[in-house]
Amino acid sequence: MAWKVTAMDVRMAAALAQGVDDVAAFCRAQEISRETYYKWKRRFDREGLEGLRDRSRRPASVPNATPVEVEEAIVRARKELADAGQFNGPFSIVDQLTADGVWPVPSRATIARLLARRGLVRPQPRKRPRSSYRRFQAGRPNEMWQSDWTEWWLVDRDGARRPVAIAGTLDDHSRFLVGIGAGTGDGTGELVWSVMAAAIGAHGVPMSSLTDNGLCYTTAHRGRDMRPAAFEANLAALGCQSIASTPYHPQTCGKIERFWQTLKKWLRAREARNGPYRTLSALNRDLAIFAEQYNTRRAHRALNGRTPAAVFAATVKARPADRPLPSRAQITRCHVSTGGSIAVAGPPGAIRAQLRVHLGGRYKQLPVTVIQDGLRVAVFSGNQLIRALDLDPTKIYQPLHP
């Protein structure tokens, strides 16, 4: 590369070659300091015109520089994380290096500079800084759950693609994935409720539920004459408040929306290694694997490096606002008797260990799902609410019309 010589360089070279009688006057005329003049004079005396070239300001040696083997471990960890469908930024690389026993582990800032220097980071100048977002987080586990569904594809052996839906529910406080599952169709009806019901059976009834405005979740913004969606009616029967985000404002459900990016990146990496998913059972099996890794192994940046499971278990869980409830609901499946009733567990202090709840003769022999949380009982056929009641522990038989 040719060396570009400026007019200032020419004047400086001429002055240094001929000598300067009045250094102060020369420096004022050139608008430079005396230190600059003498620096260039020493270089000129020692090396001639070649000494006036610009030089790198990088120090000749850096005693605390990152060892080459550590740099290679950083690059290797970034690729391995990417191949596994995991986040591969500085935060995740630090965790990976620590797990691999690499020493010393550089700071995240050092790793970011190394990745940029090696051209492994794609510049995103238009990306909003994190400080510009107004961040909301529920104060306790089960205070709010975010639910949504997304589309995925199964591929038949002849190459034909058919869409399936993946429904998920995320705890807003801890990012803990309380429920996930895949099913056929467009995500409406039975799938979203079955995922929510399973989550309630495992982790209790949340205080509130946040969703977008999909008809499978809510009719809140569809007009006053519309009946509530089965999803929000079912939650209301359990004492859970349903909240719908403002239309065309996905940022309200930002945690579950961002979660889908994480999941799909992981699924694409699995498909790259094992081929496309061909059956729902295979997809659901991998979703269970992902849920375990996401909840218990992957340190979350928004949680200061803790896992969602650790944060979810660290605080007493919230309850629906209208009543104190146990932290874990009981979910059972049974058939309605020929007399139109079902048996439920009697709460502490009840007259018997089992009580009978009447549903009506039209439901006889129907398979139902029962969610019981303390005195509160809700009975569902698929995603349709049949009956919700508060048990009277002083009565064995719970009639339709007390």
N, C-alpha and C positions, 0 to 999 in steps of 0.2 A: 504494500500500500504506500503510495507516494506521500511524502510529508508536505503538508500545506504550510507555507511560511507567510505570516501576516506582515503588514507594514510595520507594526510595532517590533516584530522580531528583526526586521532588516535594520531599523534605526538602532535597536539595542546592540546588534552585532557590530554595526559601524562604530558606534560610540565606544564599545568595549575594546574594539581593535585599535582605535586611535587614541584612547585615553580620554578621561573626562576631568577637566580642571575644577569645575564647580558641581560636585555631586548633588548638592541640595537643589540647585537650579534645574539640573537635568531631571531629577525625580519629579519636581513640581511640573515641569513641562510635559512629562510623560504620564503624569498622574499615577505614580507608583511610589511605594515606600522605599526608604533606603535599604531595608532588609531585603526587599525584592531585588534591588539593583545589585547588591553585593552577592546575593545568592547566584544570580546569573553571571556575574563577573567571575566568581570562583569556578563555575562550570566552564565558562569560556576560556579562562586561563588554563584549565586542566585538559579540556577536550576540544576546544575550538568550536566551530559552528555546530558540530554534532552535539555539543553539550546543551544547546538551546532547544533541543527537541522536548516535547511533552513526555513525561514519564508516568507510569502507573504509580498510584499512591498506595498500592497494596504493599504491606510490610514484607520484607525479605523472608521473614520466618514468623510463624504463628505458633507459639508453644502450646496453646490450649486448643488448637484446631481439632475438629472431629476426626478420629482415626479413619483411615481408608476402609478398614474392615467393617467399621460401624456404618459408614456411608453405604457400603454395599448391602449391609443388612437392612438398612432403611429402604433402599430401592427394592430389595427382594420382598420385604414385608408388604410394601405397597402393592406389588403385583399379586402376591398371594391373597391378600384381602380382596382385591378386585376380582380375581378368579373365583373366589368363594361367594361373590355377591354381597360382600360386606362394605361398609364405609372404609375408605382408605386414605383419609386425611390425617394430619398430624396427630390429632387426639387418639384415633384408633391405632396409628402406628406405634405410639408410645406404649399403649397397652400390649400390643403384639410383641414388641421388643422385650418388654418386661417379662411376659409369659415365656418367651424363648430364651431367657437368661442372658440377653446381650448386655454388656457393660463396657463403658458407661452409657446410660440412656440419655441422649440429648434432650433439650427442652423442645416443646412444640414449636417455638419460634425458630429454633435452629433447624428443625426438620423442614419447616415451611420454606426457609431460605434455600436449603439444599435442593428441595424438589423444584423450586423455581429456577435455580441455577442450572439444573440438569434438564430443564424443559419439560418436566412432568406435570406441570400445573397449567391449566388452560385459563388465561386471564378472563375475568368477568367484570369489566368496568361498569356495566350498567346494573349490576346486582345491588340491591338496597343493603346498606349495612344493618347488622342486627340491632344496633342501638336505635334505629328509626322505628322499630315495631313496638306497639303497645302490647305487652305480654300479660296474659291472664292465666292463672293456675288456681284450681280449686284448693281449698285449704286442707282437706282431709281426703283419704281414700273413700271411695263410694259416695262422695259428695256430688259428683257429676260423672256420668259416663258418656262418651261420644260414640255414636254408632253410624255406620255407613256401609255401603256395598260397592263393589267394583267388578269389572268384567275380566274374565280370563278365557283361555281357549283350550279345548281338548282337540287332539289331532288323531283321526282314525288311521288305520293302516294303509288306506288308499290315499292318504294325504288330505282328506276333507277336514275342514275345521268347523267346530261347532262351539258356540259360546256357552259359558257357564258363569255363574255368579259366585263371588266370594264375599261373605258378610262378616264384619268384624265389629267388636266393641272394645273400647280402650278407656281405661280410667284416666280422667283428666289430671288428677293430682300427681300420679306416679308413672304415667305412661304404661302401666301394667296392662297387658293384653288379656282381658278377662274372658273373651270368647272369640272364636273364629271358626268358620266352616264354609264349605263349598257345596253348591247344589245346582240343579238345572233351572232353566227359566231365566227371568230377567231380574232376579233379586227380590221380587215382591213377596208378600204373604208369609208362607210357612217358613222359608229359610231365615229371614231376618228375625222372626220371633223365636224360632228354635234355637238360634245362636244366643239370643238374649235370655231365654228361659234357662239354657244350660249354664250361662254365666251367673244368673241369679242363684241357681241351685248350688253352684260352687263357691260363690263369694258373697251372697246376701243381696238384699234388695237395695238398689242405690237410692239416694235422696232425690236425684233428678237425672234426666236423660236428655242429651242434646243431639239433635239430628239436623240434616238439611230438610228441604221441603219435598222430598220424594213421597209419592202417594203411598208407598208401602210403609212409611213412617208417620205421616201426619197430614191432616187436611186444614191445618191452622190458618193458612193463607189462601184457602180456596173458596172462601165465602162462608157466611154463617149458616146457610141451609144444608151444608154437607155434614154428614155424620162423621164422627171421629174415626180415624183409621183404626184397624184392629190393634196395631202395635201400641198406639197411645191409649186406647181404651183398656187394653190389658194392663199396662203399667199403672194407669189410674186406679184400677181395681186393687193393685198391690200397694197403693199409697205413694207411688213414685210420680213426681211432677215431670211432664214432658215439655221440652223447650224446643222450638223450631227456629233455625237461624233466619236472618233476613234474606229474602229471595235475591239471588245473584250475588251473594256475598260469601264465598266459600271460606274466607279467612276465619269466620266464626268457628268453623269446625276444622281449624288448621292442623290440630294434632293428628286426627285420624286421616286427613288428606295427606299429610306428610308421611304418615305411616305406610300408606299404600306405595309410595315411592320406594321405601325401604324393602317392603315385601316383594314387589315386582322385580327389583334388582336381584334379590336373592333367588327368586323363582327362575329368572332368565339364566342365571349362572348354573342352577341345577339342570335346566334343560340343555344348556351348552355341553354339559358333561354326560348326561344320561339320556338325552333325547326328549322330545315333547311328551307331555302328559297325555295318556290315552284313556284313562278311566278316572271317575270321580274318587274312587277309593284310593288310588295312587296320589292324587292331588291332596286329598284330606290327610293322608298319612304324612306327607311332607309339610303340610300346614301345621300339624301337631309338632313336628320336629322344629320347625321355625319358631313356633310359640315358646317352646322350652328354651331355645337358645336366646331369643329376644328378651324373655323375661328374666332369665337367671344367669346368663353368661356375658351378654354384651353390655359393657359400660356405656351409659347414656350421657352424652355431652350436656344436655339440659338438666341433668340430675347431678352435676358435679362429679361425674365419673362413677356414680353408683348404679346398680342395676335396678330396673323397675320393680322386681320382686322385693328387693331390700327396702325400697321406699314404701311400697304398698304395705309391707308388714310392720313398718316402724311406728305407725300412728294408729290410734283407735279409729275404727271405721265409722263413717257417718251413717245415720239412719233416716228413713223417711220422716218428715217433720211432724206428722200427726200422731206418731206413737213410738215408744221405745221398742225396738225389735232386737232379737238375737242377731249376731253377726253373720249367721249362715242360715239360709232358708232350706227347707226340705222339699225336694221335688220327687214325686212318685208317679208312676203310670199304672193304670188299672182299667178294668171294664166296669161299666155301670151294671148293677144287678138287675135281675128281671123285675124287681120292684121299683127300679128307678132311683137307687141310692148308691152311695159309695161309703167306704169306711175311711176315717182319717184318725191320726194319732191324737189322743186327748192331751191337752196342755197340762202343765203341772197344776195339781189341785183339782183336776177334772173328776167327775163322778165315776168315770171308767177310763181304762187305758185306751179304748177305742170309742169313737163317737161316729154316728151315721149322719151323713148329709144328704138330704133329699134333693134330687135334680128334676124329677118328673118322668112319667112313664114313656114319653116319646124318645128318651135317651137310653132306654134299656139296651144292654149289650154293647153300647158304644165305647170304644177305647178313648180314654181321656187322660190328660196330664193334670196333676194336682200340685200346686205350689202352696206350701204352708209355712207361714212365718209367724210364730207365736200364735195368737188367737185368729190371725187373718188367714183365710183360705180362699184361693181362687182356683176354679176348675175350667180347663180349656179343652176344646176339641180342635186339634190342629192349632191354628192361630186365632180361633174364635172363642171369646169368653162365654161360658155357659152360666156360671154363677160365681159371685164373690160375696163373702159374708164374714162377720166376726163371730167366732164360736161362742156359744153359751156353755161354759164348763159345768153348769149345774144340770144340763139336760143331755140325755143319751142321744135323742133324736133331734136333728136340726131341721125343722120343717121349712117349706118354701116361704110360707107367710106366717112368721112368728106371731 
